[in-house]
Amino acid sequence: MRTVGKMPVALLAAICFPAAAQEIDEDALFGDTAITMIDSSSLKVASAAIDGVDSTAVSFSGGVTAVSETGLPRDWFSTRDRSEVDPGALMLGDLMLDVRLPFGMKAFSDGEIYCSPDSNGLTFAVPEIFLDAAINRRVYLRAGKQVLQWGRGYFWNPTDLVNVERKTFIQRIGSREGTFGLKTHIPFRTKWNVYGFLDMNNLASVDSLAGAARFEGLFGGTEAGVSMWGKRGKFPIFGFDFSATLLSWSITGEMSVTRGTNYRILDMENSRFFTGDEADSLFALKDFGTDPVVRLCAGFFRMFDLLDIDDRMMVVGEFYFNQAGDGGNSFKKYHAGKLYDSIMALPAAGAALQQAGVALRQGFEFNSLAKCYGAFFITISKFIISDMTLQLNGLVNFNHGCAMLTGGVQYATLHNFSLGCLVTGFAGPEESEYTFMGTGASVRLTAGVTF
């Protein structure tokens, strides 16, 4: 695990992104960033230029980032006890290799090295490594470990049924983890695109293969797409998404629907959390039978002029509805404060508790536990000075009555050097999705160089 000391943020990462261990992780029919239509003519020009290359071109890029992060428990704000402050540090080295080959082929890899005082040595990771190829400038293939950029939502992607790692509200240190598979893209002129993905992640047999397909088109001023995910022994999952412009606002929407057996969530009522004896621990799961389950996300986006500077402020807002989520606050109802102790005990636990942890990872989908969420993201460029950016973000779980709020500044020079400061606050009742770990706030300082 990539950690910064024993920070709550590291724990969030541990429970937010276990999708690779899931057989099916809903929130996934492709998704990372808002999808845009691809002009096939531009693809042909780029492809022709590459096809004309008769030699291999190799380039390297990357960076080094230093991180210092401090966690403040909720009790600290009343006691001011310095012994409760939890500091940590991390160094990240990132190296990306890009190889351009003749006939439209390309190879790419992203390697990361992590080092922290809490680890004995270095930790290595390869978030992405893949090979691109083009067939007669008509069919474009990408094979390997990759992050798929499918979906309209800025933060939530209910039609994303492929990526093994969700987007993070608190920006993660390092690159997003890719998933193994083969992606196919077939553009038709400038209005239509067909995508396919053969998911080869966590293969145990031929029946473990999963597949997804997507068709999108341009209809006047609206882009819309339909998609489907399928796997042997599972009900298919269908998706629909669109983006349009209304009164200078960009409007986006996504929806997925399937049967409830595809969604397994943590059964708080029948789970037994860690009490010191791992044999007494149990993370029970439940599904929703054959009833249909809908997840949807609606969002808006706009750039604003501010103080005589064009497009200085970006505003993004989203609302997310998860029919399979918690309609009340089961954390408070079933006193799930011990859930935190259970999670912390998992790495050093015996086989019984670790097996229970598999169920926890399958049923604990962070930022999708409840039914209704909302989020906003505000970015102001040229803040005070031309090289500084201000970010103000908020994420609310309406059912639990809790929220995460962040404020930060990022300073970047023309010489590829950057400094950053991010403050995060966790608000709400003591037992809720964003507060059950007892964290009141965290402060992150970063410094980095890219090349």
N, C-alpha and C positions, 0 to 999 in steps of 0.2 A: 504494500500500500504506500502511496505517496503521502507523506505526512509532513506537517510543520510542528514539531514537538508532539505533544499529546493534545493538540488543539481540537476544539469542537468541530471546526471546519473539516478536519481530517476524518472525524467520525461521520460527519454528514456525507462525505465522499464515499465512505465504506458502505453506507446503507442506501445511497442514492443511485449507485451505478453498478448493481450486481447483475445486470441483464444478461451477461454472458452465461450465467449459471442457470438462467431460466430456459425452459423448453419453449415457452412462448411468452413474450413480454409485450402486452398491449401498449400502447403508446408508440407503436413502431410500424407503419406502412410507409417508410421512407421519411426521414426528416432531419434537417439541420438548419438551413437558412431558407428564406423565402425564395421560391422557385421563380424563375423568369423565363419567358419564351426565348428560344435559341434560334437565331437567324441562320438557316442552313447555308445561305450563300456565304456568310462569313466563315462558317465552318469549312466550306470547300476551299476558300482562299487560304485559310490557315493551313489546311491539310495539304494543299498543293505546294505551299512554301516548304513544308516539312518534307514532302515526298521528293522535292528537288534537292534535298541535302544528300550528298554522296559520302559524307563522313560523319563520324560520331562526335557530338559536342557534349562535354561534361561540365557541370557547374555545381558549386557547393554554396550553401548559405546556412545560417544558424544564428545562435546567440548564447549568451550566458546571463542567467538571472539569479540574483540574490534576494532571498525572502526572509523577513523577520515578522513573526506574528505573535500576538499576545491575546489570550482569552481571559475574559473577566466573568466569573460566575455571578449569578443574580444576587447572591448574598453579599458580594463585595461592595455593592453600592450603599449598603447600610453599615457594614463592619469596617470597610477600608483596610482589611487585613491583607498585607502584602504577600503572605504565604499562600493565599488562595489564587494569586495571579499565575497564569500558566503560559510562560513564554516558549517560543520555539524558533528554529531557524532551518533554512533549506537552501541548497545550491542546485541549480539546474543547468546542465549543458545540453544544447540542442544542435544537432547537425543534420541538414537535409541534403540529399544527393539527387540531382536531376540530370538524367542522361537522355539526350535526344538522338535517336537512331534514324537511319534512312528508312524510306517507305512509310512514313507516318507513325513510327513506333517510338515509345517513350517509356523509360523506367524511372521510378521515384521511390525513395525511402526516407523515412524520418526516424532518426535514432535519438534517444534521450538518456542522459546519465543524471541520477539523483544522488545527492550526498547530504546527510543531516547528522547532527550530534547524537540523535536517538538511534541511528542505524550502525551496524557493525560493517562498515565498508560501503561499497557503491551499489546502487540499484539501477539496472538497465531496463529499458523499455523500447519497443518499436511500435508506436501507435499506428503507423501506416507504412505499407510497402506493396507496390503494385506495378503492373505492366499495362501500358495502353497500346492498342493497335487499331488500325482502320482498314476496312475492307472496301476497296473501290470507292473510297470517299463517301460511302453510303451508310455503312454500319460501323459504329464506334464501340469498341470493347475495352473494358477495364477489368483485369483479373488480379486478385490478391486481397490484401487487408486494406480496407478503405472506409472512409466516412462518406456516407451517401448524403447528398444534398437534395432531399426531396421533401416537400411540404411547404405550406404558405406561412405558418405561424412563426412569429419572432421568438417566442419562448416555448410554448406548447405545440406539439405536433401529434394530435390524436390519430393521424393517418400514417404515422411512422411506425412500421412494423418490422424494420430491418436493423437499424442501428442498435448496437449493444450498449451504448452509453448516452444518457440523456444530456440535454443542455443544462448548464448550471446557472443558478441565480447569482451566486458568488463566484466570480470568474476563477476557474481552476488554474493551477500552476502546471503548465505543460499542455500538450496537445490532446485532443479528444481521441478516445480509443476507437479504432476501426473494427470492422467486421469482415470475415473472410467470405469471398464469393466472387461471382462473375456478373458484371453489369453490362447491359447492352443498351445502346441509344441509337434510334433510327429517326432522323429528322426528315420531314416531308415539306419541302419549300420553306416558307417562313411562318406557316400557320399551325403545323401539326408536329407533334413529337410522340414517339412511342418508346417507353423504357421497360426493361425487364431486369430482374435480379434473381440469381440463383444463390440462395443462402447456404453456405457450407460451414457455418460456424457450429462448433461442438458436434461434429458428426460422430455418431455411434454406429450407424448402418445406413444403407441406402434410404430407408424410410425416414431418416432424420433430416433429409433434404427438405428445405422449404423454398417456396418461390413467390415472387411478387411481380405484378405487372401494372403499368400505368400508361394511360393515354391522356394527352392534354391538347387543347386547341385554343385558338384565338377567335372569339366570337364578338365582332365589333370592338368595343373597348374593354371587353371582359375576357380574362384568361380563366379557363376552367379545366379541371381534370377529374378523371375517375380512376380508381385503383382497386386492386384485389390482392390479398395475401392468402396462401394456401399451404397446407401440410397434411400429410397422410395421418388420419386419426383425429384431425381437428376440423372444426367448422370454419369455413372461409370467413374472412373479414373484408368488408367492403368499405371503400373510402370515397369521399367527394370533397373537392376543394375549389376555391375560386379567389380571384383578386380583381378589384375594379376601382374606379375613381369616382368619388362623389363629392362635389363642392370643394375641390382642392384637397380632399382627404383620400388617402389610399386605404381601401377597405379589404380585409382578407377574412376568409372563413374556411374551416376544415371540419369534417365530420367522419366518424367511423362507426360501423354498426356490425354486430355479430351476436352469436348466442352466448349466454352467460357462462357456459362451461369453459370458455376460453379465458376467463378472468378468475384467478385465484387470489384472494386477499387474506390478510391476517385476521383470524377470528379472535378478537380481543376477549370475548366472553369465555371462550373455552381454552385459552392459552394459559399456561402456568409459567411465570417469569422466574428468573434466577433468584434463588434464595440462599445460596451457599452450597447446595447439594445439586450437582448437575443432573442427577437422576430425577429430581423433582421438576426439571425444566421441560417445557413443551411449547412449541409454537404451532398452534393449530391453524389450518387453512380452511377456507370455504369458498364455494363458487355460487353462481346464480342460476344453475340449472339450464333449462332450455329457453328461458326468457330472453328477449332481445335486450342488448345493452348498447347504449349510445354514448359516445364521447364527442364533444364538439368544442371548438375554440373560435371566437370571433375577435378580430383586432382592427386597430386603426393606426395610421402612420401619417406624419406630416412634418415638413421642414418649415421653420419660421425665420423671418428676418428679425434681427435684434440689434438695436443701437447702431443702425445704419450699416450693418454687415449682413449680406445676403446668406440665407440658409445657415444661420449661426446656431440655431437651436433645433434639435430633433426630438420629437415627442412620439412615443409608442405606447399604446395601451392594449391590453388583452383581457378577455374574460374566458374562463375555462369551466366547462360542466362535465362531470364524470358520473354517469348514472350508477356505476358500480361502487361509488365512494361512500364514505361515512357521512350520513345525513345529520348526525349530532356531533357529540364529542366523546367517542368511546374511550379515549385516553383518560379523561376525567371520570367517566362512569365506571370503568373497571380498574381504576388506580394503576395505570400502566407506567408509573414512575420507575418501576423495577425493570422495565424494558431496557433502559439505559445500562443498568448493571449487567443485564444479560448480554448486550452487544459488546460491552467492554470485556466480558469474560470469554468471548468466543475464541480469540486467537490462541489463548493458552489453555483452552478447555480440552477435556477428553472427548472421546468419540461420540458419546451420547449428546453432549451439548453442541458439538460441531454439526452433528446430523440435524439437530433442531435448528441450527443456524441456516441450513440450506432452505428449510421451510420459511424462515424469516426473510431471506433474500428474495424468495419467490413471491411473497405476499406483501412486502413493504416497498411500495413504489413511491418514493419521496416526491412531493409536489403533485401527487395524484391520489392521495389517501382519502380525501374528502370529496364532496360533491361539487362545491362551488369555490372557485378561486378567482382572483383578479391580480393584475400586475401592471405597473407603469415603469417606463424607462425614459429618462430625460437626459440629453447630452447637450452641453453648451461648449462649443469650440471657442478658441481665442479668449479664454477666460482670464481676465486681468492682463495677461501677456499673450502674444500670438502663439507661443509654443505650449500653452497649457489648456487642458480640457477638464471640464467639471461634469461629473455624473451623479445623478440622483435617481435611485431606483427603489421600488417598493413591491413586495409580494405579500398578498393577504389570503389566508385561509378563512373564508367567511363562516364556515360551519364550526370551526374550533375557536374562532374569535382571536386569532393570533396573526402575527406578521413579522416579516424581516424587512428592515429598512437599511439602505446603504447610501453613503455619501463619500465621494472620493475625487481626488484630482490626479491627473497624469501629465507629467511634463516630459516632452520629447524634443530633442535638439536635431538639427540637420546633420549632426555627426553620429546619428544612430545610438545616442545615449539617452536613457529614460529614467525617470524617478516617479514613484507613485505612492499614494497613501489612500487607504480604503478603511472606513469605519463602518461596522455593521452592528445594528442593534436588533435584539430579539424581544418582541413584545407579546403579551398575552397572558392567560392564566398559567399557573404553574405546570399543569399537565395538558399539553397540547402538542401538535406536530412540531412546532418550531421552538418549544421551550422545555420539552420533557428531559433534555439533557442538562438542564440547569444553567445554560449559558445566558448571560445578560448582554454581552457585547464582545466584539473582537476588533483588533486594530492590526492592519497589515501594512508593512512598508516594503517596497520593492525597488530594486535598482538593476538595470540591465543594459547590455550592449548587444546590438545585432550587427551582422556582417553579411 
